[in-house]
Amino acid sequence: MRSRGALIGVALILLFSSLSSGCLSLVMQREIMEDIREEPDTLEKEEEYRWNVKFESDSIEQLQYTNNTPVIIDETASKMVITFVAEFPYSNLIEEVVGNDTNEIRYVEIKLWEPGVKESGGTPFWEIRATQDFPFERWEVSNLANGNWLVEIDARGYGWNAPIDQFSSHDQFELTLVVHKPCVHFAEIHDTGECTDLSDLQSY
């Protein structure tokens, strides 16, 4: 941190230069400001998308959940990290009793589309379908295409809020998608932890 005396000195120099005339004043001020400006730091920013869905109801009716979310990827993005976990209580037991029918009434299906692929009739970049408990899993991908990606979620499940909490049961899942991209921290304008996306600076 600069001393108080140094800052006062800079202020006096700026005052003197402002009293000077013409281009000399502007040149002096610019050179002084360049000398005291700190070099910017390049940080890695995590842009997170999260879906934490818990089916809740006071009846035994089946519940539906759908969601379509665009995800913008630019040329500065280095990688994408996907995590997923799902819980369908007693799904193994019910599957044994009623067979494959439970795949149609309790499930979560997720598709991640690259730009323009869905419209052209292609296949998803990444997809998953769970009809029973699915343990936490993580995927990491790079070499991402620039443009508007799309996350599609289609899910059905049950949520029962029983008078006695121990007997309550809820289907639920959590999906996170984190895009890693660089950002620039300028000490003169940013607080700690704040930064500006490198892609925003390149657009100027």
Secondary structure as GFF3:
##gff-version 3
##sequence-region A 1 204
A	DSSP	alpha_helix	4	19	.	.	.	ID=ss1
A	DSSP	alpha_helix	22	36	.	.	.	ID=ss2
A	DSSP	beta_strand	41	54	.	.	.	ID=ss3
A	DSSP	beta_strand	63	73	.	.	.	ID=ss4
A	DSSP	beta_strand	79	87	.	.	.	ID=ss5
A	DSSP	alpha_helix	91	98	.	.	.	ID=ss6
A	DSSP	three_ten_helix	99	101	.	.	.	ID=ss7
A	DSSP	alpha_helix	102	105	.	.	.	ID=ss8
A	DSSP	beta_strand	107	113	.	.	.	ID=ss9
A	DSSP	beta_strand	126	130	.	.	.	ID=ss10
A	DSSP	beta_strand	134	142	.	.	.	ID=ss11
A	DSSP	beta_strand	147	157	.	.	.	ID=ss12
A	DSSP	beta_strand	159	160	.	.	.	ID=ss13
A	DSSP	three_ten_helix	165	167	.	.	.	ID=ss14
A	DSSP	beta_strand	169	170	.	.	.	ID=ss15
A	DSSP	beta_strand	172	185	.	.	.	ID=ss16
A	DSSP	beta_strand	196	197	.	.	.	ID=ss17
A	DSSP	alpha_helix	198	202	.	.	.	ID=ss18
###
